[in-house]
């Protein structure tokens, strides 16, 4: 029965992971400062570690966003009355259930359309949602949302959810391209639901990205295990220190791996040799934090008008509704 209501459409080319990883590593290790995109954290082990991070006492964003969703999901259902819920970077779809509960109770929702690069995560989450929401069709798509989400035949109106402040992993220029792509793909009766982590005391932010138990440090170093396994690299993860830095100029957190000594790393499959000086950083993630006025302005420049803005009780995190203009 589940099978008839669950579909999985793989839109990625067969060599997507290999070719994209090779390109990202070749480019990122050659530039100064050296960097890698955060998407490569999330192999199976990395995804499990991130689930642990979301439950740590220091890591407030997941709880803050859930607080807003718990309180506002029924209001969202009433305001939008969507026929389809699309979710970008859905992963395990855990938080999405707060939305699904409200939207199915509202009586309009017909389809859940999660989009993620992980077919396994989509398969597991999709089958579970089919089981738990008997009237719902689940149309999952394996795709990279950064290159433009494939939105076409979903019944409208559509609510497109991009939660977790994942938008903060993009820099200002990348966000403009992303907003513009989305605004052109959505219809006038569609709505964007965006989660955004807010600027706050840097000490709170640093604790959230450098927890006392060391889970985030293990998560950060896991990307080196991914490169060793997938590209024949010889990184020694223990030779790099996990560092969480607040970048005041750009108002963002940065996760870095700092070389403890002078060392040379070889990436066999790319025929690449990389020299790290003592104390040299490899940036593995940016996580931009937002202010209401500037985020509203950048969304407007990208083709969206903010209609609703909600925060948790401590004003740590925002959830907003925006419509294409």
N, C-alpha and C positions, 0 to 999 in steps of 0.2 A: 504493500500500500504506500509506504514511504517513497518507493522508487518512482511511482507515477507522479508524485508531487515535487520531486527533487530532480533538478537538472544541473549539470556541471559543464560549462562551456570553456574550454581552454583556448585562450586567444594568444598565448605566448608562443613564439617560435621554439622549435625543439632545442636549439642551442642557446636559449635566452640566458640561463644562469651562467653558463661557461663564458659566453662572449661578453656579457655585461660585466661579470666579475673581472675578467681579464682587462677590459677597457678601464674600469674604475680603478683597479690596482695600478695599472701601468701609468695612468694619468696622475692618480693621487700620490703615489710614492715619488714621482718625478718633480712635483711642484714644491714650492716653498711658501709657507710651511707645509709639511707633508700632511695629507688627510685621506680619510676613507669615508664613504657615505654610510650612514647607520643601518641601511637595509641589510648589510652583511652580518649584523649581530644575530639575525633571527634564523639560524638553523634550529633543529629540534631542541638541542641543549640550551641555546640562547633564548628560545621562546619560553622554555620551562623556567629559566632563571628570571626572565622578565615577569612572568606570573608571580614568582616569589617576591620580586621587588615591589609589585603593586600592593602587597600585603604588609610591607615593612612599616613600622611606626613613623619613620622619617618621611616616607614617600606619600605625601598628601594628595597629589593630583587625582588619582583614581577615586579615592573616597569623596573628595570635594565634588567631582563631576557626578558621581553617583547620587550624592545628596541633592544636587540640582535636578537631575533626571527624576528621582523619586518624587520630588515635589512638583515638577513642572510637566511631566509626561502627559498627564490627563489634559492639561491646558493645551499642550502642543497638538494632541489628537483632536481637540475641539476646534482649534484655530485653523488647522490645515485640512483635516479629514482626507488624508492621503489614501490612494488606492495601492501605491507601491512605496515601500521603504527601501532605498538604496543605501548601502553602507560601504564606504571606501576604507580599505585596510582593515577589514572586519576581524581578522584573526579568529579568536575563539568565540566571538559574538556574545561574551558574558554580559557586558553592560547593556547590549542591545535588547536584552529581554525586558528591561524596564520599559523601553519604548514599545516593544512588541505587545506587552501586556496591555498598555494603555490604548494602543492603536487597534488591537483586535477587539478590545472591550468597546471601542467607539463604533465598531461595526462596518468601517469602510475599507479596511486593509485587505487586499487580496493577494499581494505578492511581496516577499522579502527577497531582495536582490543584493547579496553580499559580493564584494569584489576584493580579491587579495592575490598576492603572488604565490601563496602556498595552497596547492590543490589539496593537500592532506588536511590542513586546517579547515578549509571550506567543506570538504567531504564530511569530516567529523561534526562540525558545528551544524551544517545543513541537515544532516540526518537527524540530529538531536532535536532541532527546531521543528522539523516535520513531525516528529513523534509527539512533541509537547504542544504543538499548535495545529490541531487536526484539520482546520479549515484553510490553512495557509499554503500557498505554492511557494517553493524556494527555488529561485533561478540564480545559481552561483556562477560567477565568471572569474577565471584565472587570468589576471591582467595586471599591468603596472600602471597605476593611476596617474603617475607623473607624466606619462606620455599621452594622456588624454583618456578618460574613462569611456568605455564603449556604452553609451546610453542610446537606446533606439526604440525598442518595441514595448517598454514597460507601460502598463496602463497608468494614466494620470488622474489626479494630480500626484506628483512624486515628491517625497521628502528625502533629500540626499543628506545623510549623516556622515560627518567627518569628525570623529570624537578623539578624546585623549590628548588634545593639543599636538597631534602629529604634524599639523601645519607648521609648528615651530621648528621642525627639522629642516624646513626650507628657508633659505635666506630671502631677503626682501625682493630681489630680482626674480628668484624662482617662484615666490608666492604670487607675484603679479602675473606671470605666465600661467600659473595654475588657476587663479581666479578667472582670468580672461577665458581660458579654455572651458572652464565649468560654465561660466555665464552664457557662452555661445551654445553649449550643449543642452542647457535647460530651457524649458518653455516658460511662458509668463505665469502659469499657475503652479510652477514648481517652487520649492523652498529649500534653501541650504540650512542645515543645522550644524553649527560649527562649535567645537570645544576649544577654548583658548586659556592657557595658563597665564596668570597675570604677574606683572612686576611686583616684587615684594622684598623684604629684608634679605640681602644676599646670604646671610648666615643660615636662614631657613632653606634657601635654595641649595646651598652647598651641602647641607646635611642630607637633603633629598637625593642628591647625586653621589654621595660618598657616605653610605650608611655604616654604622658601627660594626655590623656583622660581616661586612666585606662582600655582600652579595653583588652589589653594583660593580665592584672591582673585578670579581670573577666574570660577570657579564661583559665588561669592557674587554678583558683579556681574551674572552672567547673568540673574538673576531680573528685573533692571531691563530688560534687552532683551526678556524675555518680556512684561512689562507694556507696553512701548512697542509691540510687535508686535500683541499681542492686544487691547489696550484703548485704543490711540491715545494713549498717554502720551508725554511728552517728557522723560523722565529722561535726564540726561547721566551715564552710568555712571562716567566719569572724574572727575566732581565728587564722588564718594563713595569714601571710603577703607575698605578691608576691615579689620575689627578682630575679633580673637578674644579673648574675655574669660572668665576663670574666675570664676564666681559662687560665692563661698565659702558663703554662706548656704544656697543651694539645691543645692550640690554638682553643678553642671552647667556645661558649656561653653556659651557664647553666641556666635553669629556675628552681627555687626552691620555695617551700612553706615553710615559716619559722614560727614555732610555737611561738605565742606571749607570751604564758604562759606555765607552767607545766600542762599537760592534759593527760587524758587517753581516747583513742578512741576504741570503740568496733566494730568489724565487725561480726555481728550476724551469717551470713551464713557460715562463716569460723570458728566460735567458737574461734575468735581471739581477744586478747586484746593488745593494743599497747600503750606504755607510751612514750610521747614526753616531753623532757625537754624544758625549756624556751630557745628560740633561736635555737632549733634543726631544721635542714632542712630536707625536703622531696624533693629529686630531681625529677622533672617531665619531663625534656627534656634536652638532649644535642644537640647542633647544631654546628658541627665541621666546621671550616673555613679552606680554602685550599690555598696552594701556587702551582704555576704551576709545579715546578720541583718535589716536593714531591708527588703531585697527579699523575703526569705522571709516576713516579716510582712505586707507589702503584698499579696503573692500570696495568703496565707491569708485576708486580709480580702476579697479579690476572688473567693474560692471555689476556690483551688488549694492543694494540699499538695506541697511540693518533695520529690522522692524521690531525686534524684541531683544533685550539684553538682560540676562539673569546671572546672579552670582550665588555662591554658597554663603552660608551665614557669616563666615570669616573673611569674605571678599578675596579669596585666594585664587578662584577659578571662575571663568565665565562660560556660559552657554548662550549662543545667540542664534536668532533666526534672521536670515537675509534673503531677499528676493532679487532675481535678475532684473536689471533696469534696461 
